[in-house]
Amino acid sequence: MPGTTSAFTEIARSRRSPRHFLPTALSPSDIRGVLEDAQTAPSNSNTQPWSVHVVSGAARDALAKELLRAEEEGWTSPDFTDGYGDGLYLERSRALGASVYRTRGVERSDRDGRRAAVRENLEFYGAPHAAFLFMPALGDGVRTAGDIGMYAQNFLLSLAARGLAGIPQTVLGVYADTVREFLGVPAELKLLFGISFGMADPAAPVNTLRTERVPLQRSVVLHDTPGVLDRP
Ligand SMILES: Cc1cc2nc3c(=O)[nH]c(=O)nc-3n(C[C@H](O)[C@H](O)[C@H](O)COP(=O)(O)O)c2cc1C
């Protein structure tokens, strides 16, 4: 029986990535509920390749300190390569960067301001909790990374459904060795990204940012599927 889409639509469309959180810790039952929801994610051949570490409290504070220290020392150790090429995706990424800096009141040319933004990433944007999403190195990693993405989106939507929020952060994955060493994770597990999570700070100017999406027509091609894209 077709179900109602309105609750899901509301949650999916209101989810956002906050860049400033309240320090209030979440309840164990909320964290457990989010982890249980995330665990239902589909994966290639039901391999469930995610290995997730959550830090809170003293562990969270100590890891943030280690990450800030690594940043000061210029010690980066990403497990995966980066880059958006030099076309459309670079443009979109620059547009996002410019919007984030604007809401923070920082010029893109301001090196100190940009560095401060990286360091706020490493302090989990003030969130009381962070989850680190590790994956085994299988083949070229692409299919496994897809599975981790499924898990992460479940995680984020579960937070949103509870009035909570999270932000996925590739920047946390740039310091993979630092994170692995701190958490006692073996080198075979690769760090795709982290998710800082908690309650978004409604008063933070940076959280007023609303990102846009290109129209469906730019992303979707329909074959023998009439009527879907008739209106803009
Ligand atoms: C895999 C992934 C990694 C991301 N890494 C970062 C990051 O390191 N730092 C950051 O501030 N935002 C990061 N983001 C957040 C994106 O910028 C954000 O999702 C995008 O701009 C769309 O905004 P919205 O999530 O509010 O809809 C990441 C998002 C994803 C999905």
Ligand as a Chemical Component Dictionary entry (heavy atoms), coordinates in Angstrom:
data_LIG
# 
_chem_comp.id                   LIG 
_chem_comp.type                 NON-POLYMER 
_chem_comp.pdbx_formal_charge   0 
_chem_comp.three_letter_code    LIG 
# 
loop_
_chem_comp_atom.comp_id 
_chem_comp_atom.atom_id 
_chem_comp_atom.alt_atom_id 
_chem_comp_atom.type_symbol 
_chem_comp_atom.charge 
_chem_comp_atom.model_Cartn_x 
_chem_comp_atom.model_Cartn_y 
_chem_comp_atom.model_Cartn_z 
_chem_comp_atom.pdbx_ordinal 
LIG C1  C1  C 0 30.547 13.579 2.112 1  
LIG C2  C2  C 0 30.404 15.020 2.531 2  
LIG C3  C3  C 0 31.497 15.692 3.042 3  
LIG C4  C4  C 0 31.382 17.015 3.484 4  
LIG N1  N1  N 0 32.466 17.631 4.059 5  
LIG C5  C5  C 0 32.318 18.859 4.618 6  
LIG C6  C6  C 0 33.393 19.440 5.350 7  
LIG O1  O1  O 0 34.479 18.871 5.483 8  
LIG N2  N2  N 0 33.186 20.642 5.939 9  
LIG C7  C7  C 0 31.993 21.314 5.833 10 
LIG O2  O2  O 0 31.866 22.412 6.413 11 
LIG N3  N3  N 0 30.950 20.787 5.139 12 
LIG C8  C8  C 0 31.079 19.568 4.548 13 
LIG N4  N4  N 0 30.017 18.980 3.893 14 
LIG C9  C9  C 0 28.705 19.656 3.864 15 
LIG C10 C10 C 0 28.341 20.180 2.457 16 
LIG O3  O3  O 0 29.008 21.370 2.193 17 
LIG C11 C11 C 0 26.820 20.350 2.394 18 
LIG O4  O4  O 0 26.190 19.098 2.526 19 
LIG C12 C12 C 0 26.361 20.991 1.079 20 
LIG O5  O5  O 0 26.895 22.277 0.955 21 
LIG C13 C13 C 0 24.835 21.055 0.983 22 
LIG O6  O6  O 0 24.315 21.750 2.090 23 
LIG P1  P1  P 0 23.239 21.104 3.075 24 
LIG O7  O7  O 0 23.845 19.848 3.649 25 
LIG O8  O8  O 0 22.993 22.141 4.143 26 
LIG O9  O9  O 0 22.022 20.780 2.272 27 
LIG C14 C14 C 0 30.136 17.682 3.383 28 
LIG C15 C15 C 0 29.036 16.996 2.834 29 
LIG C16 C16 C 0 29.171 15.686 2.411 30 
LIG C17 C17 C 0 27.961 14.974 1.864 31 
# 
loop_
_chem_comp_bond.comp_id 
_chem_comp_bond.atom_id_1 
_chem_comp_bond.atom_id_2 
_chem_comp_bond.value_order 
_chem_comp_bond.pdbx_ordinal 
LIG C1  C2  SING 1  
LIG C2  C3  SING 2  
LIG C2  C16 DOUB 3  
LIG C3  C4  DOUB 4  
LIG C4  N1  SING 5  
LIG C4  C14 SING 6  
LIG N1  C5  DOUB 7  
LIG C5  C6  SING 8  
LIG C5  C8  SING 9  
LIG C6  O1  DOUB 10 
LIG C6  N2  SING 11 
LIG N2  C7  SING 12 
LIG C7  O2  DOUB 13 
LIG C7  N3  SING 14 
LIG N3  C8  DOUB 15 
LIG C8  N4  SING 16 
LIG N4  C9  SING 17 
LIG N4  C14 SING 18 
LIG C9  C10 SING 19 
LIG C10 O3  SING 20 
LIG C10 C11 SING 21 
LIG C11 O4  SING 22 
LIG C11 C12 SING 23 
LIG C12 O5  SING 24 
LIG C12 C13 SING 25 
LIG C13 O6  SING 26 
LIG O6  P1  SING 27 
LIG P1  O7  DOUB 28 
LIG P1  O8  SING 29 
LIG P1  O9  SING 30 
LIG C14 C15 DOUB 31 
LIG C15 C16 SING 32 
LIG C16 C17 SING 33 
# 
